[in-house]
Amino acid sequence: MHYDINDQFAADFEGRWASDRVTNSYELAVQSSSVFTGFAPRAILTYKPAQGMTIYGSWARGIMPGTANLNVPLWSPAIQAQARAVPGFTVNVGQETVDNFELGLKRQDNIFRYALTGYYMNWKNLKNQINFPCPANLCGPNLPGSNAIIFVPQPAHIYGVEAEINWAINEHWDMNASADYVHARYVRYVDPAAIAATGTQDASGKTIPGFPGSQAVLTTTYRDTLSGDWDWFVRGNVAYTGRIYVDTVNFAWIRPNVKLNARLGVERNGMRFEVYGDNLTNDKAWTGGLRGTQNNYHLAAAAVSQVSAIMALPRLRTFGIRATMQFD
């Protein structure tokens, strides 16, 4: 729903109602189903103090179904004790919710366009998956398995800022820049699997792994007429990616890196031919990673697992030719 309060103020409201049935411990003696219902609203208030300028504030809530740790009574007493000793353990894990608050400013004229946004997210009942290895691949009487798994609800906070600017320097040359900073932390988080590698299982206050804390991109393009209907262009792009943590306790990370890319091409009526070079400095930083385990050797009949990192390989310096065509 949209409401024009006056010439400068407007309000928008929307929402989604969800109902999800979740079945846990399927085909086991403790199988049970639960229905999670919830309303995911969104509200936006906008203010336009001048031509081409918008200031806005918004609040939105995201929801995901909860779960239940019903398998615990089926496990051996030793594994049950480990599971119940985890701080925050509960049989029923409630619905996961994220409340997002955002405040932003946008401005656009014939030469400049810029935007600045700040946001804060309060994440409740984040599903902290915890695995306990089962000796001899037996988690309990008549219950085979390599790992016993529980989910513990945990809180997390995420906040950050994003900025973007586009500048038409002249009729041929433009420049675009963007940058963002994000502070994503677990309020409380336990990771028993981290003990083997780091000596600690407490990830409380640590950065959520998997994405960079800061990023920035600068792109500039020059265009001009070549001949007839054909235009030519040259584009340069430099991208900075900050540190990315690989594990929950922040003992391993991917270093910050900078990649430089370039394009030179011609285009006409939806057709484009270009030569390109990506990662011209041949930066070799990994693009992503995740802590895991690997069976590195066998001791008698038992496989010995050790902590490892599963990494995404970088794309090294690459040159190529590309042709594209757009159809209306």
C-alpha positions as CSV (number, residue, x, y, z in Angstrom):
1,M,0.0,0.0,0.0
2,H,1.3,3.5,-0.9
3,Y,0.2,6.7,0.8
4,D,1.1,10.2,-0.3
5,I,1.0,12.1,3.0
6,N,1.8,15.4,1.2
7,D,3.9,16.7,-1.6
8,Q,7.1,15.7,0.2
9,F,6.3,12.7,2.4
10,A,5.0,9.3,1.4
11,A,4.7,6.0,3.1
12,D,4.6,2.4,1.8
13,F,3.5,-0.7,3.7
14,E,3.6,-4.3,2.6
15,G,3.8,-7.8,4.1
16,R,3.8,-11.5,3.6
17,W,2.1,-14.2,5.6
18,A,3.9,-17.5,5.8
19,S,2.9,-20.9,7.2
20,D,5.5,-23.7,7.0
21,R,5.2,-27.3,8.2
22,V,8.5,-28.8,9.3
23,T,9.0,-32.5,10.0
24,N,11.9,-33.5,12.1
25,S,13.5,-37.0,12.7
26,Y,11.8,-38.4,9.7
27,E,10.9,-42.1,9.9
28,L,12.4,-42.4,13.4
29,A,10.5,-43.2,16.6
30,V,10.6,-39.6,17.7
31,Q,9.3,-38.1,14.3
32,S,7.2,-35.0,14.8
33,S,5.8,-32.2,12.7
34,S,5.4,-28.5,13.7
35,V,3.8,-25.6,11.9
36,F,5.6,-22.2,12.0
37,T,3.5,-19.2,11.1
38,G,4.5,-15.6,10.9
39,F,4.1,-12.2,9.3
40,A,7.0,-10.6,7.5
41,P,6.1,-6.8,7.2
42,R,7.9,-3.9,5.6
43,A,7.4,-0.2,6.1
44,I,9.1,2.7,4.2
45,L,8.9,6.4,4.9
46,T,10.3,8.7,2.2
47,Y,10.9,12.5,2.3
48,K,11.8,14.5,-0.8
49,P,13.1,17.9,0.3
50,A,14.3,19.0,-3.1
51,Q,14.1,18.0,-6.8
52,G,16.1,14.8,-7.4
53,M,16.7,14.2,-3.6
54,T,15.1,11.4,-1.5
55,I,15.7,10.6,2.2
56,Y,14.2,7.4,3.4
57,G,13.9,5.1,6.4
58,S,12.7,1.6,6.4
59,W,12.0,-1.4,8.7
60,A,11.5,-5.0,7.4
61,R,11.4,-8.4,9.1
62,G,12.5,-11.7,7.5
63,I,11.4,-15.0,8.9
64,M,12.4,-18.7,8.6
65,P,10.9,-21.8,10.2
66,G,12.4,-23.2,13.4
67,T,13.3,-26.8,14.1
68,A,13.5,-29.3,16.9
69,N,16.3,-31.5,18.4
70,L,14.3,-34.6,18.7
71,N,17.0,-37.1,18.0
72,V,18.9,-36.5,21.2
73,P,17.2,-39.2,23.3
74,L,18.2,-41.8,20.7
75,W,21.9,-41.1,21.1
76,S,24.3,-42.7,23.4
77,P,24.5,-41.2,27.0
78,A,28.0,-39.7,26.2
79,I,26.8,-37.9,23.1
80,Q,23.6,-36.8,24.8
81,A,25.7,-35.3,27.6
82,Q,27.8,-33.4,25.1
83,A,24.7,-32.0,23.3
84,R,22.9,-30.9,26.4
85,A,26.1,-29.2,27.7
86,V,26.2,-26.7,24.8
87,P,25.2,-23.3,26.1
88,G,21.7,-22.3,24.9
89,F,20.7,-25.9,24.0
90,T,16.9,-26.4,23.8
91,V,14.8,-29.1,22.3
92,N,12.5,-26.7,20.4
93,V,14.3,-24.1,18.3
94,G,12.0,-21.1,17.6
95,Q,11.3,-19.3,14.4
96,E,14.3,-17.5,12.9
97,T,13.8,-13.7,12.5
98,V,15.9,-10.8,11.2
99,D,14.8,-7.2,11.8
100,N,16.4,-4.8,9.3
101,F,16.5,-1.0,10.0
102,E,17.8,1.2,7.1
103,L,18.3,4.9,6.7
104,G,19.4,6.3,3.3
105,L,19.9,9.4,1.1
106,K,19.8,9.5,-2.7
107,R,20.4,12.4,-5.0
108,Q,20.5,12.7,-8.7
109,D,21.0,15.5,-11.3
110,N,22.3,15.7,-14.8
111,I,26.0,15.1,-13.8
112,F,26.0,13.4,-10.4
113,R,24.1,10.6,-8.8
114,Y,25.0,9.5,-5.3
115,A,23.6,7.3,-2.6
116,L,24.5,6.7,1.1
117,T,22.9,4.0,3.2
118,G,23.3,2.8,6.8
119,Y,21.7,-0.3,8.2
120,Y,21.4,-2.4,11.3
121,M,20.2,-6.1,11.5
122,N,19.1,-7.9,14.6
123,W,19.2,-11.7,14.0
124,K,17.4,-13.9,16.4
125,N,17.4,-17.7,16.6
126,L,20.2,-18.1,14.1
127,K,20.6,-21.9,13.7
128,N,24.0,-22.8,15.0
129,Q,24.6,-26.3,13.6
130,I,26.8,-28.4,15.9
131,N,28.2,-31.8,14.9
132,F,29.4,-34.5,17.3
133,P,31.4,-37.4,15.8
134,C,29.9,-40.8,16.5
135,P,32.4,-43.5,17.6
136,A,32.5,-46.4,15.1
137,N,29.8,-44.6,13.1
138,L,27.2,-45.5,15.7
139,C,25.4,-42.6,17.3
140,G,23.2,-44.7,19.6
141,P,21.7,-48.2,19.9
142,N,20.6,-49.2,16.4
143,L,21.3,-45.7,15.1
144,P,24.1,-45.6,12.6
145,G,25.7,-42.4,11.5
146,S,29.0,-40.5,11.3
147,N,27.8,-37.4,13.2
148,A,25.1,-36.4,15.6
149,I,23.7,-33.0,14.8
150,I,21.9,-30.4,16.9
151,F,20.8,-26.9,16.2
152,V,21.2,-24.2,18.9
153,P,19.4,-20.8,18.6
154,Q,21.9,-18.0,18.7
155,P,21.8,-14.2,18.3
156,A,23.9,-12.1,15.9
157,H,24.1,-8.4,15.0
158,I,25.0,-6.9,11.6
159,Y,25.4,-3.3,10.7
160,G,27.2,-1.3,8.1
161,V,27.2,1.5,5.5
162,E,27.2,1.6,1.7
163,A,28.1,4.5,-0.6
164,E,27.8,4.9,-4.3
165,I,28.5,7.8,-6.7
166,N,28.2,8.1,-10.5
167,W,29.8,11.1,-12.2
168,A,29.3,12.1,-15.9
169,I,32.6,13.9,-16.3
170,N,31.7,15.0,-19.8
171,E,29.6,13.6,-22.7
172,H,32.1,10.9,-23.4
173,W,33.6,10.0,-20.0
174,D,31.9,8.7,-16.9
175,M,33.1,7.3,-13.6
176,N,31.3,5.1,-11.0
177,A,32.5,4.2,-7.5
178,S,31.0,2.2,-4.6
179,A,32.2,1.1,-1.2
180,D,30.7,-0.7,1.7
181,Y,31.7,-1.7,5.2
182,V,29.9,-4.3,7.2
183,H,30.3,-5.4,10.9
184,A,28.8,-8.8,11.3
185,R,29.3,-10.5,14.7
186,Y,27.9,-13.5,16.5
187,V,26.6,-12.4,19.9
188,R,26.9,-16.0,21.2
189,Y,28.2,-18.9,19.2
190,V,29.7,-22.3,20.0
191,D,31.6,-24.5,17.6
192,P,33.0,-27.7,19.2
193,A,34.6,-28.7,15.9
194,A,37.0,-25.8,16.2
195,I,38.8,-27.2,19.2
196,A,41.0,-29.6,17.3
197,A,42.4,-26.8,15.2
198,T,42.4,-23.8,17.5
199,G,42.0,-25.0,21.1
200,T,38.7,-23.0,21.6
201,Q,35.1,-23.6,20.7
202,D,33.8,-20.1,21.7
203,A,33.0,-18.0,18.6
204,S,31.1,-15.4,20.6
205,G,31.9,-11.9,19.3
206,K,33.7,-13.2,16.3
207,T,33.1,-12.1,12.7
208,I,30.6,-14.3,10.7
209,P,32.7,-16.1,8.1
210,G,32.2,-16.2,4.4
211,F,32.0,-12.6,3.3
212,P,34.4,-9.6,3.3
213,G,34.1,-6.8,5.9
214,S,34.8,-4.2,3.3
215,Q,34.6,-3.8,-0.4
216,A,35.2,-1.1,-3.0
217,V,34.9,-0.8,-6.7
218,L,36.0,2.0,-9.1
219,T,35.0,1.9,-12.8
220,T,35.6,4.5,-15.5
221,T,34.5,4.3,-19.1
222,Y,35.3,6.5,-22.1
223,R,33.1,6.3,-25.3
224,D,33.2,8.0,-28.6
225,T,32.0,7.6,-32.2
226,L,34.1,5.4,-34.4
227,S,32.6,5.3,-37.9
228,G,29.0,5.4,-39.1
229,D,26.7,3.7,-36.5
230,W,29.7,2.2,-34.7
231,D,31.0,3.5,-31.3
232,W,34.1,2.5,-29.5
233,F,34.7,2.3,-25.7
234,V,37.5,1.6,-23.2
235,R,36.8,0.7,-19.6
236,G,38.9,0.2,-16.6
237,N,37.9,-1.4,-13.3
238,V,39.6,-1.9,-10.0
239,A,38.0,-3.9,-7.2
240,Y,39.1,-4.2,-3.6
241,T,38.0,-7.1,-1.4
242,G,38.7,-7.0,2.3
243,R,39.6,-9.8,4.7
244,I,37.3,-12.9,4.5
245,Y,37.3,-15.2,7.5
246,V,37.1,-18.9,6.8
247,D,36.2,-20.3,10.2
248,T,33.8,-19.3,13.0
249,V,36.6,-18.6,15.5
250,N,38.5,-16.3,13.1
251,F,41.8,-18.2,13.2
252,A,42.0,-18.4,9.4
253,W,41.3,-15.9,6.7
254,I,41.7,-14.9,3.1
255,R,43.9,-11.8,2.8
256,P,42.6,-8.5,1.3
257,N,43.2,-8.3,-2.4
258,V,42.9,-5.9,-5.4
259,K,42.0,-6.9,-8.9
260,L,42.4,-4.8,-12.0
261,N,40.3,-5.4,-15.2
262,A,40.1,-3.7,-18.6
263,R,37.9,-3.7,-21.7
264,L,38.3,-2.3,-25.2
265,G,35.5,-2.7,-27.7
266,V,33.1,-1.5,-30.4
267,E,29.3,-1.6,-30.4
268,R,26.3,-0.8,-32.5
269,N,22.6,-1.4,-32.1
270,G,22.9,-4.1,-29.5
271,M,26.0,-5.7,-30.9
272,R,29.2,-5.6,-29.0
273,F,32.7,-6.9,-29.7
274,E,35.4,-6.5,-27.1
275,V,38.8,-7.7,-26.0
276,Y,39.3,-8.0,-22.2
277,G,41.8,-8.7,-19.6
278,D,40.8,-9.8,-16.1
279,N,43.0,-9.8,-13.0
280,L,45.8,-8.0,-14.9
281,T,48.1,-8.0,-11.8
282,N,47.6,-11.8,-11.5
283,D,46.5,-11.6,-7.9
284,K,46.4,-15.1,-6.4
285,A,44.1,-14.6,-3.4
286,W,41.5,-17.3,-2.8
287,T,38.0,-16.2,-3.7
288,G,36.3,-18.0,-0.8
289,G,36.7,-20.8,1.7
290,L,35.1,-22.9,4.4
291,R,36.6,-24.9,7.3
292,G,35.9,-28.7,7.0
293,T,37.4,-32.1,7.7
294,Q,39.2,-34.5,5.6
295,N,40.1,-38.2,6.0
296,N,43.9,-37.9,5.5
297,Y,45.0,-41.4,6.5
298,H,43.7,-44.7,8.0
299,L,44.7,-46.3,11.3
300,A,43.8,-49.9,11.1
301,A,40.1,-50.0,10.1
302,A,39.4,-46.4,11.3
303,A,39.7,-43.3,9.1
304,V,41.5,-40.5,10.9
305,S,39.9,-37.1,10.2
306,Q,41.8,-33.8,10.4
307,V,40.7,-30.2,10.2
308,S,41.1,-28.8,6.7
309,A,40.0,-25.8,4.6
310,I,37.9,-26.1,1.5
311,M,39.0,-23.2,-0.7
312,A,37.7,-21.7,-4.0
313,L,40.5,-21.3,-6.5
314,P,41.3,-17.8,-7.8
315,R,40.9,-17.0,-11.4
316,L,44.3,-15.9,-12.6
317,R,45.2,-13.4,-15.3
318,T,42.9,-14.0,-18.2
319,F,42.7,-12.5,-21.7
320,G,39.9,-13.0,-24.2
321,I,37.6,-11.9,-26.9
322,R,33.9,-11.6,-26.4
323,A,30.9,-11.0,-28.8
324,T,27.4,-10.3,-27.5
325,M,24.1,-9.4,-29.1
326,Q,20.9,-8.1,-27.6
327,F,17.5,-8.8,-29.1
328,D,14.5,-6.7,-28.5
